[in-house]
Amino acid sequence: MRAKVLEELHEVDDALARAGQPAQRATTPQELAGELGDLLFTVVNWSRHLHIDAEAALRAANDKFERRFARMESLAQARGLELAQLSAEEWDALWNEAKLNAS
């Protein structure tokens, strides 16, 4: 199943690479959405084979993201930083700090 996930990921990569091609070869948004859908379907199928509830796993990942993001916002606020004004590197640094301090 892992190999199939990687195959679908490569198809998404190929579609993204074609996005900048001339119109006759370019990937349409619908084609890209289809490739992403195939990838998501394959990941869900892999989770089924691993006896993992994909929806529960996604909900847990979303909850973890929300906790970490809230922690990141708190860190920024405590330091007088405005998230919208930070560089990508500063976001990464705060995110990594939030991950280290996450419960």
Residue, then its C-alpha position, 0 to 999 in steps of 0.5 A: m500500500r505504501a508503494k501505491v501512496l508514493e505512486e499517487l504522490h508522484e502523479v500529483d507532482d507530475a500534475l503540478a509540474r505540468a501546471g506551468q506548461p503551455a495550455q495544450r499540456a497544462t494541468t487543469p485545476q480539475e485534473l489536479a483535484g482529481e490527482l489529489g483525490d486519488l492520493l487521499f483515497t489511497v491514504v485512506n485505503w492504506s489506513r484501512h489496511l492498518h486497521i486505523d480509522a482515517e477520519a479519527a486520525l484526521r480529527a486528532a491531527n486537526d486537534k493537534f494542529e489547533r493546539r499548536f497554532a494556539r500555542m504559537e499565537s500565545l508565544a507571539q503575543a507574549r513577545g509582542l510579535e504580530l504573526a502577519q508581520l513575521s517571515a516564514e523562518e520566524w513562523d517556523a521557529l515559533w511553530n517548532e517551539a510550540k511543538l516542543n512545548a505541546s501537550 
